[in-house]
Amino acid sequence: MKKSLLLLLAGCLLGLPSLTAQTEMIWEEFGLGFRLPPGMVITENDGETFTAENDDLVLSIVPVKDRSFTEDDLADAVVAMADELEYDEVTDAYELELNDLYGFYVEGDKDGVKAVVIALMDTLSANNYLAVIAYTKKARQKAIDLARSFYAFDN
């Protein structure tokens, strides 16, 4: 009895990583990688926009190739994006440093929908990224973890 209980417990523990495993995404054309939380489904990936969603999160990324972007431009861009999307209660801009990516994010709320609005630049290339992660109230930490999962890679 004790041995079968240990085998059952070991089987359950071995199955846990597959239940919580994130999906590693590589957008080769734009030199961007990130980790999608479990259950997210890609709804658009046409070379101009990447969108993935589940019941709690919606991620949308638009790349912008422009070597003239500066760190100051990013801070302005993230605030302008939040204004353009008409988010209420926008937080101050928080700095993001993710390997070779540098940028800012703000959090906002519009009609009860919360979002993280992000502007990033690849410090080693002309690749820049504008992203929005809309989330339900219970998925805030998942949205923040997703925002912090972005990384640049050589393409």
TIVO-2410 file (N, C-alpha, C; in nm, 3 decimals):
# residues 155
REC num residu      c1      c2      c3 atome chaine
REC   1      M   0.083  -0.119   0.000     N      A
REC   1      M   0.000   0.000   0.000    CA      A
REC   1      M   0.087   0.125   0.000     C      A
REC   2      K   0.188   0.128   0.088     N      A
REC   2      K   0.276   0.244   0.097    CA      A
REC   2      K   0.351   0.265  -0.034     C      A
REC   3      K   0.395   0.153  -0.097     N      A
REC   3      K   0.470   0.162  -0.222    CA      A
REC   3      K   0.381   0.216  -0.334     C      A
REC   4      S   0.257   0.173  -0.343     N      A
REC   4      S   0.168   0.221  -0.448    CA      A
REC   4      S   0.133   0.369  -0.427     C      A
REC   5      L   0.124   0.412  -0.302     N      A
REC   5      L   0.098   0.553  -0.273    CA      A
REC   5      L   0.217   0.639  -0.316     C      A
REC   6      L   0.340   0.591  -0.291     N      A
REC   6      L   0.459   0.664  -0.334    CA      A
REC   6      L   0.467   0.670  -0.486     C      A
REC   7      L   0.433   0.562  -0.555     N      A
REC   7      L   0.433   0.562  -0.701    CA      A
REC   7      L   0.330   0.660  -0.756     C      A
REC   8      L   0.213   0.664  -0.694     N      A
REC   8      L   0.109   0.757  -0.737    CA      A
REC   8      L   0.155   0.902  -0.717     C      A
REC   9      L   0.216   0.931  -0.602     N      A
REC   9      L   0.265   1.064  -0.574    CA      A
REC   9      L   0.376   1.102  -0.672     C      A
REC  10      A   0.468   1.011  -0.699     N      A
REC  10      A   0.576   1.038  -0.794    CA      A
REC  10      A   0.519   1.064  -0.933     C      A
REC  11      G   0.420   0.988  -0.973     N      A
REC  11      G   0.356   1.010  -1.103    CA      A
REC  11      G   0.291   1.146  -1.112     C      A
REC  12      C   0.226   1.188  -1.004     N      A
REC  12      C   0.163   1.320  -1.002    CA      A
REC  12      C   0.267   1.430  -1.011     C      A
REC  13      L   0.377   1.416  -0.937     N      A
REC  13      L   0.482   1.517  -0.939    CA      A
REC  13      L   0.549   1.525  -1.074     C      A
REC  14      L   0.569   1.412  -1.140     N      A
REC  14      L   0.630   1.413  -1.273    CA      A
REC  14      L   0.538   1.480  -1.374     C      A
REC  15      G   0.408   1.475  -1.353     N      A
REC  15      G   0.314   1.537  -1.445    CA      A
REC  15      G   0.300   1.687  -1.426     C      A
REC  16      L   0.343   1.741  -1.312     N      A
REC  16      L   0.327   1.883  -1.285    CA      A
REC  16      L   0.398   1.974  -1.384     C      A
REC  17      P   0.522   1.948  -1.424     N      A
REC  17      P   0.586   2.041  -1.516    CA      A
REC  17      P   0.509   2.058  -1.646     C      A
REC  18      S   0.448   1.955  -1.695     N      A
REC  18      S   0.374   1.968  -1.820    CA      A
REC  18      S   0.246   2.050  -1.801     C      A
REC  19      L   0.193   2.053  -1.680     N      A
REC  19      L   0.073   2.133  -1.655    CA      A
REC  19      L   0.105   2.281  -1.642     C      A
REC  20      T   0.224   2.313  -1.594     N      A
REC  20      T   0.260   2.452  -1.571    CA      A
REC  20      T   0.363   2.504  -1.671     C      A
REC  21      A   0.404   2.422  -1.765     N      A
REC  21      A   0.508   2.462  -1.860    CA      A
REC  21      A   0.462   2.577  -1.947     C      A
REC  22      Q   0.552   2.671  -1.965     N      A
REC  22      Q   0.524   2.783  -2.054    CA      A
REC  22      Q   0.571   2.747  -2.194     C      A
REC  23      T   0.517   2.817  -2.292     N      A
REC  23      T   0.555   2.794  -2.430    CA      A
REC  23      T   0.657   2.898  -2.472     C      A
REC  24      E   0.774   2.852  -2.509     N      A
REC  24      E   0.880   2.940  -2.555    CA      A
REC  24      E   0.851   2.983  -2.699     C      A
REC  25      M   0.844   3.113  -2.722     N      A
REC  25      M   0.813   3.166  -2.855    CA      A
REC  25      M   0.935   3.240  -2.909     C      A
REC  26      I   0.963   3.221  -3.036     N      A
REC  26      I   1.071   3.292  -3.104    CA      A
REC  26      I   1.011   3.357  -3.227     C      A
REC  27      W   1.024   3.489  -3.237     N      A
REC  27      W   0.980   3.562  -3.355    CA      A
REC  27      W   1.107   3.599  -3.431     C      A
REC  28      E   1.154   3.502  -3.510     N      A
REC  28      E   1.284   3.512  -3.576    CA      A
REC  28      E   1.301   3.637  -3.659     C      A
REC  29      E   1.199   3.671  -3.735     N      A
REC  29      E   1.208   3.786  -3.825    CA      A
REC  29      E   1.243   3.916  -3.751     C      A
REC  30      F   1.203   3.924  -3.625     N      A
REC  30      F   1.225   4.046  -3.549    CA      A
REC  30      F   1.317   4.029  -3.429     C      A
REC  31      G   1.380   3.911  -3.416     N      A
REC  31      G   1.477   3.890  -3.309    CA      A
REC  31      G   1.420   3.900  -3.169     C      A
REC  32      L   1.299   3.849  -3.150     N      A
REC  32      L   1.234   3.860  -3.019    CA      A
REC  32      L   1.191   3.722  -2.970     C      A
REC  33      G   1.219   3.697  -2.844     N      A
REC  33      G   1.172   3.576  -2.778    CA      A
REC  33      G   1.092   3.613  -2.655     C      A
REC  34      F   1.003   3.523  -2.613     N      A
REC  34      F   0.923   3.544  -2.494    CA      A
REC  34      F   0.857   3.413  -2.456     C      A
REC  35      R   0.800   3.408  -2.336     N      A
REC  35      R   0.736   3.285  -2.286    CA      A
REC  35      R   0.588   3.311  -2.263     C      A
REC  36      L   0.506   3.235  -2.336     N      A
REC  36      L   0.361   3.245  -2.318    CA      A
REC  36      L   0.317   3.155  -2.203     C      A
REC  37      P   0.228   3.204  -2.119     N      A
REC  37      P   0.173   3.118  -2.013    CA      A
REC  37      P   0.094   3.002  -2.073     C      A
REC  38      P   0.074   2.897  -1.997     N      A
REC  38      P   0.000   2.780  -2.045    CA      A
REC  38      P  -0.139   2.819  -2.095     C      A
REC  39      G  -0.182   2.755  -2.200     N      A
REC  39      G  -0.318   2.773  -2.251    CA      A
REC  39      G  -0.336   2.888  -2.348     C      A
REC  40      M  -0.231   2.967  -2.372     N      A
REC  40      M  -0.246   3.077  -2.467    CA      A
REC  40      M  -0.243   3.022  -2.609     C      A
REC  41      V  -0.331   3.075  -2.693     N      A
REC  41      V  -0.343   3.033  -2.832    CA      A
REC  41      V  -0.306   3.150  -2.922     C      A
REC  42      I  -0.222   3.124  -3.020     N      A
REC  42      I  -0.184   3.227  -3.116    CA      A
REC  42      I  -0.301   3.253  -3.208     C      A
REC  43      T  -0.346   3.379  -3.213     N      A
REC  43      T  -0.459   3.415  -3.297    CA      A
REC  43      T  -0.417   3.497  -3.419     C      A
REC  44      E  -0.296   3.553  -3.415     N      A
REC  44      E  -0.245   3.627  -3.530    CA      A
REC  44      E  -0.094   3.625  -3.526     C      A
REC  45      N  -0.033   3.597  -3.641     N      A
REC  45      N   0.111   3.601  -3.655    CA      A
REC  45      N   0.140   3.619  -3.803     C      A
REC  46      D   0.122   3.742  -3.851     N      A
REC  46      D   0.130   3.768  -3.994    CA      A
REC  46      D   0.257   3.842  -4.036     C      A
REC  47      G   0.355   3.851  -3.947     N      A
REC  47      G   0.477   3.923  -3.979    CA      A
REC  47      G   0.470   4.070  -3.942     C      A
REC  48      E   0.351   4.121  -3.919     N      A
REC  48      E   0.335   4.260  -3.877    CA      A
REC  48      E   0.281   4.271  -3.735     C      A
REC  49      T   0.208   4.169  -3.692     N      A
REC  49      T   0.149   4.167  -3.559    CA      A
REC  49      T   0.152   4.024  -3.506     C      A
REC  50      F   0.178   4.012  -3.377     N      A
REC  50      F   0.167   3.883  -3.309    CA      A
REC  50      F   0.064   3.899  -3.200     C      A
REC  51      T  -0.035   3.810  -3.198     N      A
REC  51      T  -0.137   3.813  -3.094    CA      A
REC  51      T  -0.161   3.671  -3.043     C      A
REC  52      A  -0.170   3.660  -2.911     N      A
REC  52      A  -0.203   3.532  -2.848    CA      A
REC  52      A  -0.297   3.563  -2.733     C      A
REC  53      E  -0.384   3.466  -2.701     N      A
REC  53      E  -0.481   3.492  -2.594    CA      A
REC  53      E  -0.527   3.364  -2.528     C      A
REC  54      N  -0.580   3.381  -2.408     N      A
REC  54      N  -0.655   3.279  -2.337    CA      A
REC  54      N  -0.766   3.351  -2.261     C      A
REC  55      D  -0.830   3.285  -2.168     N      A
REC  55      D  -0.943   3.347  -2.098    CA      A
REC  55      D  -0.901   3.465  -2.009     C      A
REC  56      D  -0.775   3.469  -1.967     N      A
REC  56      D  -0.729   3.571  -1.872    CA      A
REC  56      D  -0.637   3.676  -1.931     C      A
REC  57      L  -0.574   3.647  -2.047     N      A
REC  57      L  -0.472   3.735  -2.103    CA      A
REC  57      L  -0.490   3.750  -2.253     C      A
REC  58      V  -0.454   3.867  -2.304     N      A
REC  58      V  -0.441   3.889  -2.448    CA      A
REC  58      V  -0.312   3.966  -2.469     C      A
REC  59      L  -0.221   3.910  -2.549     N      A
REC  59      L  -0.094   3.974  -2.580    CA      A
REC  59      L  -0.096   4.016  -2.726     C      A
REC  60      S  -0.056   4.139  -2.752     N      A
REC  60      S  -0.042   4.187  -2.889    CA      A
REC  60      S   0.091   4.261  -2.899     C      A
REC  61      I   0.173   4.224  -3.001     N      A
REC  61      I   0.304   4.284  -3.021    CA      A
REC  61      I   0.312   4.337  -3.164     C      A
REC  62      V   0.362   4.459  -3.177     N      A
REC  62      V   0.387   4.518  -3.308    CA      A
REC  62      V   0.534   4.560  -3.312     C      A
REC  63      P   0.612   4.507  -3.406     N      A
REC  63      P   0.752   4.548  -3.417    CA      A
REC  63      P   0.764   4.679  -3.495     C      A
REC  64      V   0.866   4.755  -3.459     N      A
REC  64      V   0.896   4.880  -3.529    CA      A
REC  64      V   1.046   4.883  -3.553     C      A
REC  65      K   1.086   4.874  -3.680     N      A
REC  65      K   1.230   4.881  -3.711    CA      A
REC  65      K   1.267   5.027  -3.731     C      A
REC  66      D   1.351   5.078  -3.639     N      A
REC  66      D   1.393   5.217  -3.647    CA      A
REC  66      D   1.513   5.234  -3.555     C      A
REC  67      R   1.628   5.254  -3.614     N      A
REC  67      R   1.752   5.267  -3.537    CA      A
REC  67      R   1.760   5.401  -3.462     C      A
REC  68      S   1.675   5.496  -3.498     N      A
REC  68      S   1.685   5.628  -3.436    CA      A
REC  68      S   1.613   5.638  -3.301     C      A
REC  69      F   1.543   5.534  -3.257     N      A
REC  69      F   1.477   5.537  -3.126    CA      A
REC  69      F   1.580   5.558  -3.015     C      A
REC  70      T   1.542   5.636  -2.917     N      A
REC  70      T   1.626   5.657  -2.799    CA      A
REC  70      T   1.549   5.612  -2.675     C      A
REC  71      E   1.619   5.606  -2.564     N      A
REC  71      E   1.553   5.568  -2.439    CA      A
REC  71      E   1.443   5.669  -2.403     C      A
REC  72      D   1.467   5.797  -2.428     N      A
REC  72      D   1.365   5.898  -2.401    CA      A
REC  72      D   1.243   5.878  -2.490     C      A
REC  73      D   1.265   5.838  -2.615     N      A
REC  73      D   1.152   5.811  -2.706    CA      A
REC  73      D   1.064   5.702  -2.650     C      A
REC  74      L   1.125   5.600  -2.589     N      A
REC  74      L   1.047   5.488  -2.536    CA      A
REC  74      L   0.957   5.530  -2.421     C      A
REC  75      A   1.009   5.612  -2.333     N      A
REC  75      A   0.928   5.659  -2.220    CA      A
REC  75      A   0.809   5.738  -2.273     C      A
REC  76      D   0.834   5.824  -2.371     N      A
REC  76      D   0.725   5.902  -2.432    CA      A
REC  76      D   0.628   5.810  -2.505     C      A
REC  77      A   0.681   5.709  -2.576     N      A
REC  77      A   0.597   5.620  -2.656    CA      A
REC  77      A   0.501   5.539  -2.570     C      A
REC  78      V   0.547   5.491  -2.456     N      A
REC  78      V   0.460   5.408  -2.372    CA      A
REC  78      V   0.347   5.492  -2.312     C      A
REC  79      V   0.376   5.615  -2.276     N      A
REC  79      V   0.271   5.702  -2.224    CA      A
REC  79      V   0.175   5.741  -2.335     C      A
REC  80      A   0.228   5.771  -2.454     N      A
REC  80      A   0.143   5.806  -2.568    CA      A
REC  80      A   0.052   5.689  -2.608     C      A
REC  81      M   0.105   5.566  -2.602     N      A
REC  81      M   0.023   5.449  -2.634    CA      A
REC  81      M  -0.092   5.435  -2.535     C      A
REC  82      A  -0.064   5.452  -2.407     N      A
REC  82      A  -0.170   5.442  -2.306    CA      A
REC  82      A  -0.274   5.551  -2.327     C      A
REC  83      D  -0.230   5.671  -2.362     N      A
REC  83      D  -0.324   5.780  -2.391    CA      A
REC  83      D  -0.407   5.749  -2.514     C      A
REC  84      E  -0.341   5.701  -2.620     N      A
REC  84      E  -0.410   5.668  -2.746    CA      A
REC  84      E  -0.515   5.560  -2.724     C      A
REC  85      L  -0.483   5.463  -2.639     N      A
REC  85      L  -0.577   5.354  -2.609    CA      A
REC  85      L  -0.681   5.396  -2.507     C      A
REC  86      E  -0.671   5.519  -2.459     N      A
REC  86      E  -0.767   5.580  -2.367    CA      A
REC  86      E  -0.780   5.504  -2.235     C      A
REC  87      Y  -0.666   5.459  -2.181     N      A
REC  87      Y  -0.667   5.393  -2.051    CA      A
REC  87      Y  -0.679   5.498  -1.941     C      A
REC  88      D  -0.762   5.468  -1.843     N      A
REC  88      D  -0.775   5.552  -1.724    CA      A
REC  88      D  -0.674   5.503  -1.621     C      A
REC  89      E  -0.653   5.582  -1.520     N      A
REC  89      E  -0.570   5.541  -1.407    CA      A
REC  89      E  -0.438   5.479  -1.452     C      A
REC  90      V  -0.364   5.549  -1.536     N      A
REC  90      V  -0.235   5.499  -1.585    CA      A
REC  90      V  -0.129   5.524  -1.478     C      A
REC  91      T  -0.049   5.421  -1.451     N      A
REC  91      T   0.057   5.432  -1.351    CA      A
REC  91      T   0.174   5.510  -1.410     C      A
REC  92      D   0.269   5.541  -1.325     N      A
REC  92      D   0.395   5.597  -1.373    CA      A
REC  92      D   0.463   5.492  -1.459     C      A
REC  93      A   0.554   5.536  -1.545     N      A
REC  93      A   0.628   5.443  -1.630    CA      A
REC  93      A   0.736   5.373  -1.547     C      A
REC  94      Y   0.741   5.242  -1.560     N      A
REC  94      Y   0.842   5.161  -1.492    CA      A
REC  94      Y   0.944   5.115  -1.594     C      A
REC  95      E   1.068   5.116  -1.555     N      A
REC  95      E   1.178   5.077  -1.644    CA      A
REC  95      E   1.186   4.925  -1.655     C      A
REC  96      L   1.216   4.877  -1.775     N      A
REC  96      L   1.240   4.735  -1.800    CA      A
REC  96      L   1.380   4.719  -1.859     C      A
REC  97      E   1.461   4.635  -1.800     N      A
REC  97      E   1.590   4.599  -1.856    CA      A
REC  97      E   1.593   4.448  -1.865     C      A
REC  98      L   1.587   4.397  -1.988     N      A
REC  98      L   1.575   4.254  -2.011    CA      A
REC  98      L   1.683   4.209  -2.110     C      A
REC  99      N   1.798   4.171  -2.058     N      A
REC  99      N   1.911   4.135  -2.142    CA      A
REC  99      N   1.944   4.252  -2.234     C      A
REC 100      D   1.932   4.234  -2.366     N      A
REC 100      D   1.964   4.341  -2.460    CA      A
REC 100      D   1.843   4.429  -2.492     C      A
REC 101      L   1.732   4.409  -2.423     N      A
REC 101      L   1.613   4.492  -2.443    CA      A
REC 101      L   1.605   4.595  -2.331     C      A
REC 102      Y   1.565   4.715  -2.369     N      A
REC 102      Y   1.547   4.821  -2.272    CA      A
REC 102      Y   1.416   4.890  -2.303     C      A
REC 103      G   1.342   4.927  -2.200     N      A
REC 103      G   1.218   4.997  -2.227    CA      A
REC 103      G   1.143   5.035  -2.101     C      A
REC 104      F   1.014   5.061  -2.122     N      A
REC 104      F   0.927   5.106  -2.014    CA      A
REC 104      F   0.791   5.039  -2.028     C      A
REC 105      Y   0.721   5.032  -1.915     N      A
REC 105      Y   0.582   4.988  -1.919    CA      A
REC 105      Y   0.500   5.070  -1.822     C      A
REC 106      V   0.373   5.080  -1.854     N      A
REC 106      V   0.275   5.141  -1.763    CA      A
REC 106      V   0.160   5.042  -1.750     C      A
REC 107      E   0.084   5.057  -1.644     N      A
REC 107      E  -0.037   4.979  -1.627    CA      A
REC 107      E  -0.155   5.074  -1.632     C      A
REC 108      G  -0.262   5.029  -1.694     N      A
REC 108      G  -0.381   5.112  -1.705    CA      A
REC 108      G  -0.507   5.029  -1.693     C      A
REC 109      D  -0.619   5.098  -1.688     N      A
REC 109      D  -0.749   5.036  -1.674    CA      A
REC 109      D  -0.845   5.110  -1.764     C      A
REC 110      K  -0.926   5.036  -1.838     N      A
REC 110      K  -1.027   5.097  -1.923    CA      A
REC 110      K  -1.153   5.012  -1.916     C      A
REC 111      D  -1.258   5.068  -1.863     N      A
REC 111      D  -1.385   4.997  -1.852    CA      A
REC 111      D  -1.371   4.862  -1.783     C      A
REC 112      G  -1.286   4.857  -1.680     N      A
REC 112      G  -1.268   4.734  -1.605    CA      A
REC 112      G  -1.167   4.637  -1.663     C      A
REC 113      V  -1.115   4.667  -1.782     N      A
REC 113      V  -1.011   4.583  -1.842    CA      A
REC 113      V  -0.876   4.645  -1.808     C      A
REC 114      K  -0.791   4.566  -1.750     N      A
REC 114      K  -0.660   4.613  -1.709    CA      A
REC 114      K  -0.558   4.573  -1.816     C      A
REC 115      A  -0.450   4.651  -1.825     N      A
REC 115      A  -0.349   4.622  -1.927    CA      A
REC 115      A  -0.212   4.671  -1.884     C      A
REC 116      V  -0.111   4.604  -1.936     N      A
REC 116      V   0.027   4.647  -1.928    CA      A
REC 116      V   0.062   4.693  -2.070     C      A
REC 117      V   0.108   4.817  -2.081     N      A
REC 117      V   0.145   4.875  -2.210    CA      A
REC 117      V   0.297   4.889  -2.209     C      A
REC 118      I   0.363   4.836  -2.314     N      A
REC 118      I   0.508   4.821  -2.313    CA      A
REC 118      I   0.569   4.880  -2.440     C      A
REC 119      A   0.683   4.949  -2.424     N      A
REC 119      A   0.765   4.993  -2.537    CA      A
REC 119      A   0.907   4.947  -2.508     C      A
REC 120      L   0.965   4.869  -2.601     N      A
REC 120      L   1.099   4.813  -2.584    CA      A
REC 120      L   1.185   4.842  -2.705     C      A
REC 121      M   1.315   4.853  -2.682     N      A
REC 121      M   1.409   4.863  -2.792    CA      A
REC 121      M   1.519   4.760  -2.771     C      A
REC 122      D   1.564   4.703  -2.881     N      A
REC 122      D   1.680   4.614  -2.877    CA      A
REC 122      D   1.801   4.706  -2.887     C      A
REC 123      T   1.883   4.708  -2.784     N      A
REC 123      T   1.996   4.801  -2.780    CA      A
REC 123      T   2.105   4.768  -2.881     C      A
REC 124      L   2.098   4.649  -2.941     N      A
REC 124      L   2.201   4.607  -3.035    CA      A
REC 124      L   2.154   4.603  -3.181     C      A
REC 125      S   2.029   4.644  -3.206     N      A
REC 125      S   1.978   4.640  -3.342    CA      A
REC 125      S   1.877   4.753  -3.362     C      A
REC 126      A   1.813   4.754  -3.477     N      A
REC 126      A   1.710   4.854  -3.507    CA      A
REC 126      A   1.571   4.805  -3.466     C      A
REC 127      N   1.563   4.690  -3.397     N      A
REC 127      N   1.434   4.633  -3.359    CA      A
REC 127      N   1.378   4.700  -3.234     C      A
REC 128      N   1.253   4.741  -3.244     N      A
REC 128      N   1.179   4.798  -3.133    CA      A
REC 128      N   1.044   4.728  -3.129     C      A
REC 129      Y   0.980   4.728  -3.013     N      A
REC 129      Y   0.855   4.654  -2.998    CA      A
REC 129      Y   0.757   4.734  -2.914     C      A
REC 130      L   0.634   4.739  -2.960     N      A
REC 130      L   0.524   4.796  -2.885    CA      A
REC 130      L   0.432   4.680  -2.851     C      A
REC 131      A   0.395   4.667  -2.727     N      A
REC 131      A   0.313   4.553  -2.685    CA      A
REC 131      A   0.208   4.596  -2.584     C      A
REC 132      V   0.096   4.526  -2.587     N      A
REC 132      V  -0.009   4.545  -2.488    CA      A
REC 132      V  -0.048   4.407  -2.438     C      A
REC 133      I  -0.056   4.394  -2.306     N      A
REC 133      I  -0.104   4.271  -2.244    CA      A
REC 133      I  -0.227   4.308  -2.162     C      A
REC 134      A  -0.344   4.274  -2.215     N      A
REC 134      A  -0.469   4.296  -2.141    CA      A
REC 134      A  -0.492   4.175  -2.053     C      A
REC 135      Y  -0.545   4.198  -1.933     N      A
REC 135      Y  -0.561   4.086  -1.839    CA      A
REC 135      Y  -0.680   4.106  -1.748     C      A
REC 136      T  -0.730   3.995  -1.696     N      A
REC 136      T  -0.834   4.000  -1.595    CA      A
REC 136      T  -0.768   4.031  -1.460     C      A
REC 137      K  -0.849   4.072  -1.367     N      A
REC 137      K  -0.797   4.111  -1.236    CA      A
REC 137      K  -0.713   4.002  -1.173     C      A
REC 138      K  -0.755   3.877  -1.189     N      A
REC 138      K  -0.683   3.767  -1.124    CA      A
REC 138      K  -0.554   3.728  -1.197     C      A
REC 139      A  -0.530   3.783  -1.315     N      A
REC 139      A  -0.413   3.742  -1.395    CA      A
REC 139      A  -0.304   3.849  -1.400     C      A
REC 140      R  -0.306   3.945  -1.308     N      A
REC 140      R  -0.206   4.052  -1.313    CA      A
REC 140      R  -0.065   3.998  -1.307     C      A
REC 141      Q  -0.038   3.906  -1.216     N      A
REC 141      Q   0.099   3.854  -1.203    CA      A
REC 141      Q   0.142   3.781  -1.330     C      A
REC 142      K   0.050   3.708  -1.394     N      A
REC 142      K   0.083   3.642  -1.521    CA      A
REC 142      K   0.120   3.745  -1.627     C      A
REC 143      A   0.048   3.857  -1.629     N      A
REC 143      A   0.076   3.963  -1.726    CA      A
REC 143      A   0.214   4.024  -1.701     C      A
REC 144      I   0.246   4.050  -1.576     N      A
REC 144      I   0.377   4.106  -1.542    CA      A
REC 144      I   0.487   4.006  -1.575     C      A
REC 145      D   0.466   3.879  -1.542     N      A
REC 145      D   0.566   3.776  -1.575    CA      A
REC 145      D   0.586   3.766  -1.726     C      A
REC 146      L   0.479   3.775  -1.802     N      A
REC 146      L   0.489   3.772  -1.949    CA      A
REC 146      L   0.568   3.893  -1.997     C      A
REC 147      A   0.541   4.010  -1.943     N      A
REC 147      A   0.614   4.132  -1.982    CA      A
REC 147      A   0.763   4.118  -1.952     C      A
REC 148      R   0.796   4.053  -1.844     N      A
REC 148      R   0.936   4.037  -1.806    CA      A
REC 148      R   1.005   3.920  -1.876     C      A
REC 149      S   0.930   3.845  -1.956     N      A
REC 149      S   0.989   3.729  -2.024    CA      A
REC 149      S   1.050   3.763  -2.159     C      A
REC 150      F   1.028   3.883  -2.209     N      A
REC 150      F   1.083   3.920  -2.340    CA      A
REC 150      F   1.235   3.920  -2.338     C      A
REC 151      Y   1.294   3.877  -2.450     N      A
REC 151      Y   1.440   3.884  -2.464    CA      A
REC 151      Y   1.474   3.895  -2.612     C      A
REC 152      A   1.589   3.957  -2.637     N      A
REC 152      A   1.639   3.972  -2.774    CA      A
REC 152      A   1.733   3.856  -2.804     C      A
REC 153      F   1.739   3.821  -2.932     N      A
REC 153      F   1.836   3.722  -2.975    CA      A
REC 153      F   1.883   3.758  -3.115     C      A
REC 154      D   1.999   3.709  -3.151     N      A
REC 154      D   2.053   3.736  -3.285    CA      A
REC 154      D   1.975   3.656  -3.387     C      A
REC 155      N   1.930   3.724  -3.491     N      A
REC 155      N   1.858   3.655  -3.598    CA      A
REC 155      N   1.934   3.654  -3.726     C      A
***
